[in-house]
Amino acid sequence: MSVGIFGSGVSALNAAQIGLSTTEHNIANANTPGFNRQEILLGTRLPQATGSGFVGQGVDVTTVRRIYNEFLSNQVLQGQAQASQLETYYQQIGQINNMLADSDAGLSPAMQDLFSAVNNVASSPDSQASRQAMLGSAQFLVSRFQSLNQRLSDINSSINGQISSSVTTINSYAQQIASMNKNIVLAQAAFSGQMPNDLLDQRDQLISQLNMEVKATVVKQGDGSINVFIGSGQSLVVGEQTIALQAVQSLSDPSRLEVAYGTSSANVIRAQQNSFQGGNLGGLLAFRSESLDVSQSALGRVAMVLADTFNQQHKLGQDLNGALGGNFFTQPVPLVNANTANTGTATVSASVASSSALTGSDYSLRFDGGTAYTLTRLSDNTVTAFATLPQTVDGLTIATTAGAIAGDSYVIRPTVNGARDFAVAISDPSRIAAAAPIRTNASLANIGSGRISEGTVNAVFPVNANLQQPVSIVFDSPPTTYTVTGTGVPGSPVAGVAYTVGTAITYNGWTMQITGAPAAGDTFTVASNTNATADNRNALLLANLQTKNTIAGGTVSYQGAYAQLVSQVGNKTRELGMSGLAQTSMVNQIIQTQQSVSGVNLDEEAANLMRYQRAYQAAGKVIQVANTLFDTLLSLGGR
């Protein structure tokens, strides 16, 4: 009997000792990230059958269990991945928001300064100082456009570096998880399927850190290992094996890096970038595609429309030398990138047919074989099919040469370089076309009450070559008709033209009106505007462009479009800030719930410590009693 008591006491002593060790382990790791508290599970030993019944043989520690709630842990992982993406996105877009909204560094003051200078030229068209100031203001506007664009380009370069760093971090976590898989499988096999709790905690902590970089899905395997999947279901970790990620140059845009799968440059599988959701990497990719590209193209659109519309009006004017105006600004052109995997020899080009119709979106053009082309507007994925090129879409004319092979693709970015390539095209103040190139005149010998308007130059390009050739209009008798004579007038002289008061009269690229009641023989002329240093008519029209709706199909002005960009970025920044706070708060609540189940409660562990201490002392007392009984038996035998 004493031997049975010894065995039972020793089992109780061992159980209490393991309980103390487990409790001490919990206390020691109370602040260890990812640690889940542990507890011992006890089971009675098989009793000994006797004539008096079954006598207990003590206790066994069946296992040390990890207190782990898989559902709550998965919720924490998902929440952390989303919170990390929002935080990264918010930090990145904050750079653009601060830049665009800066009242000193933004674009609005520079545009205001340009048109103030244009108004000064309109007030004093013969002033060289005013003209020089206008060129200076134009150059200041150019510098501001280019500075903002350069900052956006710098952010894009920074994103490339951060993507590379994130890919390296993800690969490191993947290798560590694969190594932990190996250790866990070996540990379980070596100890009859007992769970290596601390190794499981370490692996879960690695998965948590991985989710901070990119959202991952975990699938448990029967041998204790896990498989990890990211993106649209691609494997990252399979047992002890890893599938590495790479940051590779985009096939369609050499200025950016993309995430791909593969271990070498010769073995790369490119993935859809929007498939990487959650975490730091998801935030970087979402920011680049949804905000950075959009902001740079929107800024470029303002520059391209301003250059185009300002140039068109400037060409309709006349400079101090009597010549027609030329381009005041250089005209940026769309960017077309051929996919480096193309096998054909075709060259795709794009030109602006109507700057007002530009959307600011990028486009993907794909040759499907034969004569089929598919154009996708990437901002809303609107698809348009063409049998032939050239075609004009959204103010953009797309053309191609022969040699395309089925599968060849191209990315067209109409406005992305608009701000970068925006520049002042003239340096001589006298070349500012502030005057109108034509002058209308009523003969002093006229005796009727007819009046002729100043006339305007028609906005048709190229400008009519005979624009400044003299044209005479002489009223017949009776003065219900008139005769037109002049170089460039079809069929000149043109007799018997019916006169209607105020009706537009158009020849040689100009339009004017005659009102009142001209008399027979009254003569009106339209000719070149000579000695027009004080003429400000075209300068006034240039100044009017400031408030004229010329962007987005004629629905918004230059400053209005820029204000929309500032508002769009600002609203997105506020949205991300609020969403990030809400997501972080939700994650903290889930973590608190998880910790209430799996975390270490020091008060509870202190109570457990005392409980196991008492149990250890009681077990020791049992052994002491058994020893006394054994001594008694030995003493009886000695007698």
C-alpha positions in Angstrom: 0.0 0.0 0.0 2.8 2.4 0.9 4.3 1.8 -2.5 1.0 2.8 -4.1 0.9 5.9 -1.9 4.4 6.8 -3.0 3.5 6.5 -6.6 0.3 8.6 -6.2 2.2 11.2 -4.2 5.0 11.4 -6.7 2.4 11.9 -9.5 0.8 14.6 -7.6 4.2 16.2 -6.9 5.0 16.1 -10.6 1.7 17.5 -11.6 2.1 20.4 -9.1 5.6 21.0 -10.3 4.6 21.2 -13.9 1.7 23.5 -12.9 4.2 25.7 -11.1 6.5 25.7 -14.1 3.6 26.5 -16.5 2.4 29.3 -14.3 5.9 30.7 -14.0 6.2 30.5 -17.8 3.0 32.5 -18.2 4.2 35.2 -15.8 7.6 35.4 -17.5 6.0 35.9 -20.9 3.2 38.3 -19.8 4.7 41.0 -22.0 6.0 38.8 -24.8 4.4 39.7 -28.2 2.2 36.9 -29.6 2.4 34.8 -26.4 -0.8 32.8 -25.5 -1.1 31.7 -22.0 -0.8 28.0 -21.2 -2.4 25.6 -18.8 -1.9 22.0 -17.8 -4.6 19.4 -18.4 -4.7 16.6 -15.8 -6.1 13.1 -16.1 -6.4 10.4 -13.5 -4.3 7.3 -13.8 -5.9 4.0 -14.3 -7.1 2.7 -10.9 -5.9 -0.5 -9.3 -8.6 -3.2 -9.0 -8.9 -4.8 -5.5 -11.4 -6.8 -3.6 -12.4 -3.6 -1.9 -13.0 -1.8 -5.2 -10.8 0.3 -7.5 -8.1 2.2 -5.8 -6.8 5.4 -7.4 -3.2 5.5 -8.6 -2.7 9.3 -8.8 -2.7 11.8 -11.6 -1.0 12.4 -15.0 -0.4 15.6 -16.9 -1.9 14.8 -20.2 -0.7 17.9 -22.0 0.2 21.6 -21.6 -2.5 23.4 -23.6 -2.2 26.7 -25.3 -5.3 28.9 -24.7 -5.9 30.0 -28.3 -9.1 31.2 -30.0 -8.6 30.7 -33.8 -11.6 32.8 -34.7 -10.5 35.9 -32.7 -6.9 35.5 -33.9 -8.1 35.5 -37.5 -10.2 38.6 -36.9 -7.1 40.3 -35.4 -5.0 39.4 -38.5 -7.6 40.6 -40.9 -8.1 43.8 -38.9 -4.4 44.5 -38.7 -3.9 44.0 -42.4 -6.6 46.5 -43.2 -5.4 49.0 -40.6 -1.8 48.7 -41.9 -3.0 49.4 -45.5 -5.0 52.4 -44.4 -2.1 53.8 -42.3 0.3 53.5 -45.2 -2.1 55.0 -47.7 -2.8 57.9 -45.3 0.8 58.7 -44.8 1.6 58.7 -48.5 -1.4 60.7 -49.7 -0.7 63.2 -46.9 2.4 64.3 -48.8 0.3 65.2 -51.8 -2.4 66.8 -49.8 0.1 69.1 -47.9 1.8 70.0 -51.2 -1.3 70.8 -53.2 -3.2 72.7 -50.5 -0.2 74.9 -49.5 -1.3 78.4 -50.2 2.3 79.4 -51.0 3.5 76.4 -52.9 0.3 75.5 -54.6 -0.7 76.3 -58.2 -3.5 78.8 -57.7 -1.3 81.8 -56.8 0.9 81.2 -59.9 -2.1 81.1 -62.2 -3.6 84.2 -60.6 -0.2 86.0 -61.1 -0.1 85.1 -64.8 -3.5 86.4 -65.6 -2.9 89.5 -63.5 0.1 90.1 -65.7 -2.0 89.5 -68.9 -4.5 92.1 -67.7 -1.6 94.5 -67.1 -0.5 94.0 -70.8 -4.1 94.6 -71.8 -4.1 97.8 -69.9 -0.7 98.9 -71.4 -0.1 96.8 -74.6 2.8 99.0 -75.7 4.6 98.7 -72.4 7.8 96.6 -72.6 7.8 96.4 -68.8 4.3 94.9 -68.7 5.2 92.4 -71.4 8.4 91.4 -69.6 6.4 90.9 -66.4 4.0 88.7 -68.3 6.8 86.5 -69.5 8.2 86.4 -65.9 4.8 85.4 -64.5 4.5 82.7 -67.2 7.9 81.3 -66.3 6.9 81.3 -62.6 3.8 79.3 -63.5 5.9 76.9 -65.5 8.3 76.5 -62.6 5.4 75.8 -60.2 3.9 73.2 -62.6 7.3 71.5 -63.0 8.0 71.6 -59.2 4.7 70.0 -58.3 5.3 67.3 -61.0 8.8 66.7 -59.8 7.6 66.2 -56.3 5.0 63.7 -57.5 7.7 61.9 -59.5 9.9 61.8 -56.4 7.1 60.2 -54.4 6.7 57.6 -57.2 10.5 56.8 -56.9 10.0 56.5 -53.1 7.1 54.1 -53.7 9.4 52.0 -55.8 12.0 51.8 -53.0 9.3 51.0 -50.4 7.9 48.2 -52.6 11.3 46.7 -52.9 11.7 46.9 -49.1 8.3 45.4 -48.5 9.0 42.5 -50.8 12.3 41.8 -49.0 10.5 41.8 -45.7 7.7 39.5 -46.9 10.3 37.0 -48.3 12.1 37.1 -44.9 8.9 36.3 -43.0 8.0 33.6 -45.5 11.4 31.9 -44.9 11.0 32.2 -41.1 7.5 30.7 -41.3 8.8 27.8 -43.5 11.6 27.2 -40.9 9.1 27.2 -38.1 6.9 24.7 -40.0 9.8 22.3 -40.1 10.6 22.7 -36.4 6.9 22.2 -35.4 6.5 19.1 -37.6 9.7 17.6 -36.1 8.7 18.5 -32.6 5.2 17.0 -32.9 6.6 13.8 -34.4 9.3 13.5 -31.8 6.9 13.9 -28.8 3.9 11.8 -29.8 1.9 14.6 -31.2 2.2 17.0 -28.3 1.9 20.6 -29.3 5.0 22.7 -29.2 3.1 25.7 -27.8 5.9 28.3 -27.8 6.9 27.4 -31.4 3.2 27.8 -32.4 3.1 31.2 -30.8 6.3 32.3 -32.6 4.9 31.1 -35.9 1.6 33.0 -35.2 3.6 36.1 -34.4 5.4 35.8 -37.7 2.1 35.5 -39.5 0.8 38.6 -37.7 3.9 40.5 -38.8 3.4 39.2 -42.3 -0.1 40.5 -42.3 1.2 43.9 -41.5 3.0 43.8 -44.8 0.4 42.0 -47.0 -2.9 40.3 -46.3 -2.3 36.5 -46.0 -4.6 33.5 -45.8 -3.4 30.6 -43.7 -4.5 26.9 -44.2 -3.5 24.4 -41.5 -2.2 21.0 -42.5 -2.5 17.7 -40.6 1.2 17.4 -39.8 1.1 20.7 -37.9 2.5 22.9 -40.7 0.6 25.7 -42.4 0.4 26.9 -46.0 0.3 30.7 -46.6 -1.4 32.3 -49.6 -1.4 36.0 -50.7 -2.7 38.0 -53.5 -5.4 36.2 -55.5 -4.5 32.8 -54.0 -0.9 32.5 -54.9 1.3 30.4 -52.6 3.9 32.1 -50.5 4.7 29.2 -48.1 3.9 25.5 -48.7 5.2 23.5 -45.8 8.9 24.0 -45.7 9.1 25.6 -49.1 8.7 29.3 -50.0 7.8 31.0 -53.3 9.8 34.2 -53.3 8.4 37.6 -54.4 10.3 40.0 -56.6 10.1 43.7 -57.3 10.5 43.9 -61.1 10.3 46.7 -63.6 6.9 47.1 -65.2 6.6 45.9 -68.8 4.5 48.8 -69.7 6.1 51.6 -67.6 9.8 51.5 -66.9 9.4 54.2 -64.3 7.7 51.9 -61.8 8.3 48.6 -60.0 5.7 45.8 -59.8 5.4 42.7 -57.6 6.0 39.4 -59.2 6.6 35.8 -58.2 9.8 33.9 -59.1 13.3 33.2 -57.9 15.2 34.6 -60.9 14.7 37.2 -63.7 14.2 34.3 -66.1 11.5 32.7 -64.1 9.0 35.5 -63.2 5.3 35.3 -63.0 3.7 38.7 -63.0 0.7 39.2 -60.9 -2.2 41.6 -61.0 -1.1 44.5 -58.7 -4.5 45.1 -57.3 -4.7 41.5 -56.1 -2.3 42.4 -53.2 -4.7 43.7 -50.6 -4.0 44.8 -47.1 -0.8 45.6 -45.2 1.9 48.0 -46.1 2.3 46.6 -49.6 -1.4 46.8 -50.4 -1.4 50.4 -49.2 1.5 51.4 -51.4 0.1 49.8 -54.5 -3.4 51.3 -53.8 -2.0 54.7 -53.2 0.0 54.7 -56.4 -2.8 53.5 -58.7 -5.7 55.4 -57.0 -4.1 58.7 -56.0 -0.6 59.3 -57.2 -1.2 58.5 -60.8 -4.5 60.3 -60.8 -3.0 63.4 -59.2 -0.1 63.6 -61.6 -2.4 63.1 -64.6 -4.9 65.6 -63.3 -2.1 68.2 -62.8 -0.8 67.4 -66.3 -4.3 67.9 -67.8 -4.5 71.4 -66.4 -1.1 72.2 -67.9 -2.0 70.7 -71.3 -5.3 72.5 -71.6 -3.9 75.8 -70.4 -1.1 75.5 -72.9 -3.4 74.5 -75.8 -6.1 77.1 -75.2 -3.7 79.9 -74.4 -1.7 79.0 -77.6 -4.9 78.9 -79.7 -6.0 82.4 -78.6 -2.4 83.7 -78.9 -2.2 82.5 -82.5 -5.2 84.6 -83.3 -3.5 87.8 -82.2 -0.7 90.0 -83.6 2.6 90.9 -82.0 4.4 94.2 -81.9 6.2 93.3 -85.1 2.9 92.9 -87.0 3.3 89.1 -87.2 0.6 86.6 -86.2 1.1 85.1 -82.8 2.8 81.7 -82.4 2.8 79.3 -79.5 3.2 81.1 -76.2 3.7 77.8 -74.3 5.2 74.5 -75.6 2.5 71.9 -76.1 3.1 68.7 -74.1 2.3 65.5 -75.9 0.8 62.2 -74.7 3.1 59.4 -73.6 2.8 55.9 -75.2 4.6 53.0 -73.7 4.9 49.7 -75.7 4.9 46.6 -73.6 8.4 45.2 -73.6 7.0 41.7 -74.2 5.5 42.7 -77.5 6.7 40.6 -80.4 5.4 42.9 -83.2 7.1 45.9 -84.8 4.1 48.3 -84.8 4.5 51.8 -83.3 1.5 53.4 -81.6 1.3 57.1 -81.4 -1.2 59.5 -79.7 -1.9 63.1 -80.3 -4.4 65.6 -78.8 -7.3 66.3 -81.0 -9.2 68.3 -78.4 -7.6 69.2 -75.1 -11.0 70.1 -73.6 -12.2 66.5 -74.1 -9.2 64.9 -72.3 -10.3 63.0 -69.2 -7.0 62.6 -67.4 -7.3 58.9 -67.5 -4.8 56.4 -68.8 -5.6 53.9 -71.5 -4.6 50.3 -72.4 -4.6 49.4 -76.1 -4.4 45.8 -77.1 -4.2 44.3 -80.6 -6.3 41.1 -80.7 -5.2 40.0 -84.1 -6.5 40.6 -87.6 -7.8 44.2 -87.5 -9.3 44.2 -84.0 -8.1 46.7 -81.4 -9.4 47.0 -77.8 -9.0 50.2 -76.0 -9.7 50.3 -72.2 -10.1 53.5 -70.3 -8.4 52.5 -67.0 -10.2 55.0 -64.8 -13.5 53.2 -65.2 -12.6 50.1 -67.3 -14.8 51.3 -70.2 -13.9 49.2 -73.3 -14.1 50.3 -76.9 -13.4 48.1 -79.9 -12.0 49.3 -83.2 -11.6 47.6 -86.5 -9.0 50.1 -87.7 -6.8 52.9 -86.5 -6.5 55.9 -86.3 -9.5 56.6 -84.0 -10.3 59.6 -81.8 -11.5 58.9 -78.3 -11.9 61.4 -75.4 -10.1 64.1 -77.4 -7.2 61.7 -78.1 -6.3 60.5 -81.6 -4.6 57.1 -81.6 -2.7 55.9 -84.6 -0.5 52.9 -85.4 1.9 51.7 -88.0 1.8 48.2 -89.5 3.4 45.2 -87.8 1.3 44.5 -84.8 1.1 40.9 -83.6 -1.9 39.5 -81.7 -1.4 40.1 -78.0 0.7 43.2 -78.4 -0.3 45.9 -75.9 0.4 49.5 -75.2 -0.3 51.9 -72.3 -1.3 55.4 -73.3 -0.9 58.2 -70.7 -2.2 61.3 -72.3 -1.5 63.9 -69.6 1.0 62.3 -67.2 3.9 64.4 -68.5 1.8 67.5 -69.1 3.2 69.4 -66.1 6.7 68.2 -66.7 6.9 69.3 -70.4 5.0 72.6 -69.8 7.3 75.5 -70.8 7.3 79.1 -72.1 7.9 79.0 -75.9 9.0 82.7 -76.4 11.5 84.9 -74.7 11.1 88.2 -76.7 8.4 90.4 -75.1 7.6 91.9 -78.5 6.3 88.6 -79.6 3.4 88.6 -77.2 0.4 88.9 -79.5 -1.7 91.4 -77.6 -3.3 93.0 -80.7 -5.9 91.7 -83.1 -4.4 91.1 -86.6 -7.3 92.7 -88.5 -8.9 96.2 -88.4 -12.3 97.1 -89.7 -13.0 100.5 -91.1 -15.9 102.5 -92.4 -15.1 105.0 -95.2 -15.3 108.7 -94.1 -17.2 109.3 -97.3 -20.1 107.1 -96.2 -23.4 108.9 -96.0 -25.6 106.2 -94.5 -26.0 105.2 -90.9 -24.1 101.8 -91.3 -21.7 100.8 -88.6 -19.1 98.0 -88.7 -18.0 95.9 -85.7 -14.4 95.4 -84.6 -14.4 91.9 -86.1 -13.0 88.8 -84.7 -10.6 86.1 -86.0 -12.2 82.7 -86.4 -10.7 80.0 -84.1 -10.0 77.7 -87.0 -6.5 76.3 -87.4 -4.4 76.7 -89.4 -5.2 80.4 -89.6 -6.4 81.4 -93.0 -3.4 82.5 -95.1 -5.4 85.5 -96.4 -6.5 86.7 -93.0 -4.8 90.1 -93.3 -5.5 90.7 -97.0 -7.7 93.7 -97.5 -11.4 93.1 -98.3 -13.8 95.7 -99.3 -17.6 95.7 -99.1 -19.4 98.3 -101.2 -23.2 98.7 -101.0 -25.1 98.6 -104.3 -28.0 100.7 -105.4 -30.4 100.1 -103.9 -28.4 99.3 -100.7 -30.1 96.0 -100.1 -27.1 94.1 -101.5 -23.4 94.6 -101.5 -20.3 93.6 -103.5 -17.3 91.9 -101.9 -13.8 92.4 -103.3 -10.5 91.1 -102.0 -7.7 88.6 -102.3 -8.8 85.2 -101.0 -12.5 85.9 -101.3 -13.8 83.0 -103.5 -15.1 84.3 -106.8 -14.0 87.9 -106.0 -15.6 90.2 -106.8 -18.8 88.7 -105.3 -21.8 90.8 -106.3 -25.4 90.9 -105.1 -24.9 89.6 -101.6 -28.1 90.3 -99.7 -27.7 92.6 -96.7 -29.4 91.7 -93.4 -28.8 94.0 -90.5 -26.4 92.4 -87.9 -25.8 89.2 -89.8 -22.3 87.7 -89.5 -20.2 88.4 -92.5 -17.2 85.9 -92.8 -14.3 85.9 -95.2 -10.6 84.9 -95.1 -10.9 83.6 -91.5 -12.5 86.6 -89.8 -16.1 87.5 -88.9 -17.7 90.9 -88.5 -21.2 92.5 -88.6 -22.6 95.6 -90.2 -25.6 97.3 -88.6 -27.7 100.3 -89.4 -28.8 101.5 -92.8 -25.9 101.9 -95.2 -26.4 104.1 -98.3 -25.6 103.2 -101.9 -21.8 103.4 -102.4 -21.0 103.2 -98.7 -17.7 101.3 -98.3 -16.5 99.1 -95.4 -13.1 97.5 -95.3 -11.3 94.7 -93.3 -7.5 94.9 -93.6 -4.3 94.2 -91.7 -4.0 96.0 -88.4 -0.9 98.1 -88.9 0.8 100.3 -86.3 -1.3 98.5 -83.6 1.0 98.9 -80.6 -1.8 100.2 -78.5 -4.3 97.5 -79.6 -5.2 95.2 -76.6 -8.1 93.2 -78.1 -6.3 89.8 -78.1 -4.8 90.5 -74.7 -8.3 90.9 -73.3 -9.3 87.6 -74.9 -6.3 85.9 -73.3 -7.2 87.4 -69.9 -10.8 86.1 -70.3 -9.4 82.5 -70.4 -8.8 82.7 -66.7 -12.5 82.2 -65.9 -13.6 80.5 -69.1 -14.6 76.8 -68.8 -12.1 75.0 -71.0 -11.5 71.7 -69.2 -13.6 68.5 -69.0 -15.7 69.2 -72.0 -16.0 72.9 -71.2 -17.4 72.5 -67.7 -14.7 73.9 -65.6 -11.9 76.5 -65.7 -8.2 76.0 -65.1 -8.4 77.0 -61.4 -11.6 75.1 -61.0 -10.0 71.9 -62.3 -7.0 72.5 -59.9 -9.4 73.1 -57.1 -11.2 69.9 -57.9 -7.9 68.0 -57.6 -7.1 69.7 -54.3 -10.5 68.8 -53.0 -10.4 65.3 -54.3 -7.0 64.7 -52.6 -8.1 66.4 -49.4 -11.4 64.5 -49.2 -9.5 61.2 -49.7 -7.0 62.1 -47.0 -9.8 62.9 -44.5 -11.6 59.7 -45.5 -8.4 57.6 -44.9 -7.7 59.4 -41.6 -11.2 58.7 -40.3 -11.3 55.1 -41.6 -7.8 54.4 -40.2 -8.9 55.6 -36.7 -12.0 53.6 -36.9 -10.2 50.5 -38.1 -7.5 50.9 -35.4 -10.1 51.3 -32.7 -11.9 48.1 -33.9 -8.6 46.2 -34.0 -7.8 47.3 -30.5 -11.2 46.1 -29.3 -10.7 42.7 -31.0 -7.2 42.4 -29.4 -8.7 43.2 -26.0 -11.3 40.4 -26.5 -8.6 38.1 -27.7 -6.4 38.9 -24.7 -9.2 38.4 -22.3 -9.2 34.8 -23.6 -5.5 34.1 -24.5 -3.6 36.8 -22.6 -1.8 36.4 -19.3 -3.7 37.7 -16.3 -1.1 38.2 -13.6 -3.7 38.2 -10.8 -5.0 34.9 -12.0 -1.5 33.5 -12.4 -0.6 34.6 -8.9 -3.6 32.7 -7.6 -2.5 29.7 -9.7 1.0 30.0 -8.3 -0.4 29.7 -4.7 -2.7 26.9 -5.7 0.1 24.8 -7.2 2.3 25.7 -4.3 -0.3 24.3 -1.9 -0.7 21.2 -4.1 3.1 20.7 -4.1 3.2 21.0 -0.4 0.3 18.6 0.0 1.9 16.1 -2.3 5.1 16.3 -0.3 3.1 15.6 2.8 1.7 12.5 1.2 5.2 11.3 0.4 6.2 12.0 4.0 3.3 10.0 5.3 4.1 7.1 2.9 7.7 7.2 4.1 6.6 6.9 7.7 4.3 4.0 6.9 7.2 2.3 5.0 9.5 2.8 8.0 6.8 1.2 10.2 6.6 -1.8 8.0 10.4 -2.2 8.0 10.5 -2.0 11.8 7.9 -4.7 12.1 9.9 -7.0 9.8 13.0 -6.4 11.9 11.3 -7.8 15.0 
